[in-house]
Amino acid sequence: MNIKPGIQLLEEVEGAGEEAKSGDTVEVRLNGWLNGGKQIQSNYTETVRLGSRSLIPGIEYAIEGMKMHGKRKVKISPHLGYKERGVEGLIPSNAVLIYEIEILAVK
């Protein structure tokens, strides 16, 4: 498995089938926290085409190579998250993020 610099793999459950790659459409479930433990996203599901930039880069990069029903817990550096802009009232500037990602479907 090859994850880009700025993403640290904390845990992984491999899953089965073909690996998700750029251009594939995947349905994912996301749970996210600030590095200090405050939850910022809970059981959020979305269907996205990898490479479309509809998710922050750190999440998209972490999804690549995952398989159906696979799970990854990753730590994402600010430059692959919300950078200095953050999200007002939710994510501070230059926040390190922790995400649990589960692949529900690869299409």
Summary of the structure (lengths in Angstrom):
residues: 107
radius of gyration: 12.9
end to end distance: 20.7
largest distance: 39.4
contacts: 321
relative contact order: 0.32
helix: 9%
strand: 45%
